[in-house]
Amino acid sequence: MRAVSPRELAENPIYLAKKLDELRDVDERAARMRPEDVMRRAEERAAFLGNLDIIGKRVLDIGCGYGPDMLAMSRLGAGELFGLDISPNAVKLAREVLRGQNAHLLVADALALPFRDGCFDVVNASHMLHHHPWPLISLIVSEVARVLRPGGALVVREHCPQDERAALLAEVVEVLHDLGVLLKVLRSGGKQDLPEELKRYMHLRSRLFGFSRLYPTAFRHLLAQAGFRVEELAIVGGRASAGELLKRVEERARELPLDVAERAYVRARIEDLREKLELLGCKSDCRLLLVARKLDQPCS
């Protein structure tokens, strides 16, 4: 197969459909969220951002969402704040939350930052990189490097696996499994094309068409290639416990119009997961907390 360039991938209709689906989800959540909810989140984010040197600095928050990081950084003394997100409702809520602050918000895409070169001291990317396939994460990092001044800092807070090797192997197995299932569907139906309903599910949720998890080792390598030096890196436990995640599984299962046989199968599946969680005491995925510095001279 011919390698696909990042720009080609950014215009791929499947990626665009996934992006639109995510945009709708964020817009709906933003419409239901209150400014007080964002303020509580800002208090949590300040615990991580408090160690950063941002007093009087010009800061850009890409994928700013409802604005909790921007509010936290404003309280921590940032000089001038810029935030962007592709969700109009999220930006609208962020404007309300940040009213009276020296903050500028716009609806825009992180793949093409609408700013001149070297105009920011700090760029923040909190829980947004995992919404993109790996080649586009590379493109976003290149855009960040472009708009950061030499010596400027990139701050990343992101989901990541605790055991990178085990997670990567599981990802390969999931892709292999999805390919096998799709081949069975085609062969059993005697068709050349997949049903449109299955294609929609597959494009939006299948691991085959999914986005790779953010692996810290690979991300450090990408940053080095883009001219960054990692100064701080920590991997901490996830906020939600596995038990809380299982409750969400049960809630979503109850919303589905399942027949008797399907409901019984799903109930048995959930009980299987609950028993194993109790035995193993698992936690949710971890969080990568990273600060990288743009070098004056990129690595050769």
N, C-alpha and C positions, 0 to 999 in steps of 0.2 A: 504494500500500500504506500502511496505517496504521502509524505509528511504534510500535515496541514499547518499553515502559518497561523500565528495568533490573530491576525487581522481577519483571515478567512473564518476562523472559529467564532470570532466576535459577531460575524454576520450570518452564522449558521442558523437556519430556522428553528432547529431543535433547542439550541442555546437561547434564542430569543423567546421561544415559547416558555421555557423554564424561568427566564427572567421576568416575563410578564406575569406568570403564576405567582412568583415571589412578590412582585410589586403589588398585586392584588391583596395578598395576605397581609403585607405590611400596612397598606392603606386601610384595610378593615380594622386591624388592631389599633392603628393610630386614631381612627374615628371613635373607638370605644374608650381610649385611654384618657385619663385626666391629668392636668398639670401636676397635681400632688403625687401621682404615681411616678412621674419622671423625676421629681425632686427627691423622692426616696431612693431611686436608682442612682442619682447623682451622689448621694452620700456614700453609697457602696463603692462607686467608681473612684471617689476621692482617696480611698484607702490605698489604692494602687498608684494613682497618679500623683499623690502627695510628695513622692520622692523626686519627682522630675524638676529640672531647672526650667521653669516656664514663666517666671515672674518677668513681666514686661515684654514677653516674646510674642511674635506673630505666629499663630497656630492654625493649622488646617486639620479639620476632622472629616475624613472621607467615609462615606456611609454613616453619617452622623445620626440617622434615625430621628428619634424624638428629641435628641439633644442632651441626654444625661451626662455624657463626657464633656461636652462644651460647657454645661452649667458648672460641673465640678472644676474644670480648668479655669473658668472665670472666677470662681470663688478662691482658687489657689493663686490668683494674681496674674493670669495671662494678660498680655497687653492688648492684643487685637485677635479676635476669633473669626474664622471662616469655616462654614460647614456646608457640606453638600450631600444629597441623597437623591435617588431616583423616585422616591415616593413623595408625591405632592402633599398628601395628608400628614406624613411624618414631618416634613419641613414646615408645614403650617403650624403644627403643634409645637415644634421647636421654637418657632418665632414667638409664640405666646409665652413659652417657658422662659425665653431669654430676653423678653422685653425689658428695655432699660440698660442692657449690657452692651458692650462694644463688640457686637456680633453681627456677622453678615451671613445670610443663608440663601442657598439657591438649589433649584432642582437641576441636577447634572449627573453625569456618569463618570465613575472613577477611571474608566478606560481612556478617557480623553479629558484630563483636567484643564478647565478653562482659565489657566493662570500662566503668567510669564515665568521664565526660568529663574530659579534661585530666589524666590520671593518669600519663602517661609523659613522660620527657625525650627519648627517642630511640625511633624505630620503624625496624626493619630489615626489608627485603623483598628477599631474595636469590633470583633465578631462580624466582620464583613467579608474577609478573604475567602471563607469556605463557601460562599455563594457563587464561586467562579471555578472553572476548570483550571488545571495547573498552568497551561500556557498563558492564560489570561491573568493569572496571579503574577506571572513574570512581567506581563505588560503593565500591570498596575504598579509594580515595584519600580519599573523603568520610569513611569510617569512621576512617581513620588521622588525618585532621584533627580528628575529634571527640575521640579519645582522647589526642592530643598536647596538652601545655600550650602556651600562647603562647610562641614562641621555641624550641620543641622542634624536633628535626631528624628528617627522613625520609631514610633511606639506601637507595639502590636499586642493585642489581647485576643486570643483565639482558642477555639476548641482543638484538642490534639489527643492522640492515643498515649496511654502510659507506656505500653510496650509496642514500639514502632514495628518491630519485625513481625510480631504476631498479628498486629492489625493489618499490615501490608499483605501478609499471606492470606488472611481472611478476606481481604478485598479481592484478591486474585480469584479465590475460590468462589466468591459471590458472583463475579463477572462470568466465570466459567459455567456456574449453575444457571444463570439467566440465559446464556446462549443455548444451553442444552434444553431448557424449557421451551424457548421460542422455536427451536428446531422441531421439538415434539408436537407443538401446536400446529405448525405448518404441515408436517407429515401426516398427522392424524386427520386434518381437515382436507388434505389433498389440494391445497391452495398454493398459489405463488406469492400472494400478498397477505399480510396480517390484517385482521379486522381493525377498523379505525379506533374503536373503543380501547382495544388492547394497545394500539400504538400510543394513544394519549397517556395511558397509565405507564407504559414502558418509558416514554420520553421524559415524563415528569418524575417517576419514582424508581425506576429500575436502576440497579447498580451499574449495569452495562452503559447506560446513558447518564450516570450520575457524575458527581464531582469527587475527585480524590480528596481524602482527608488531608489536613495539613500536618506533615511530618516534620518535626523540628530539625532533624539532621539535613533533610533536603532543603528546607527553608533557609537554613544558615548558609548552605552552599549557594543558593540563588542570590541571597543578599551579598555575599562576597563577590559574585560575578558582576553585580550591579554597582559595586563600589562602596559597600557598607562594611563597617566593622561592628560585630555584635559586642556590646558592652555589658549587658545584663541579660540573663536568660534563666527563667525559673519555670518549673512545671509543677502545678499545684492541683489538688483534688478538685473535682467539679462541685458546683454549688448544689445541684440536685442529686439526691441519693437514688440508687437504683430502685428502691421501693417506691419513691415518688414517681419515677418514670413509669413503673408498672401500673400505678393508679391511672396515669394518663392513657396507657394502653387499654385498660378496662373501659374508660370513659369513651374513647373513640370506638371501641368495639360495640358498645351499647347504641351508638348513633347509627350504625350500619343496618340496613334492612336485610338481615341474614335470615335464612330459613332455619328450621329446627335442627337439621343435620349440621349446617354450617356453624350455628351458634354453639352446639355441643362440642364440635371440634375445636373452635376458638377457645371455649371455656377450658377444655383440657390442656390446650397449649399454654394458656395463661397460668394455670395451676402448676404446670411443669416448670415454667420460668420462676414462679414464686418459690417453689421448693428448692430449686438450685440457688436462688439468691440467698435464701436463709442458710443454706449449707456453706456457701462460699463467702458470704458477706461482701458482695461486690459493690463498688461505687460506680458512679457515672464516669464518663470521659473526663480527662483532666483539662486544665487550661494552660496554654502557653502564654507567658508574660515576658515580653522581649523589648529591649531598647537597643537600637543600632544607630551608629553614627556614620554620616556620609563623609567619606575621606576627601581630603583636599585634592588628592590625585588618585583616580580609580586604579584598582589592581590591574596589572597587565595580564 
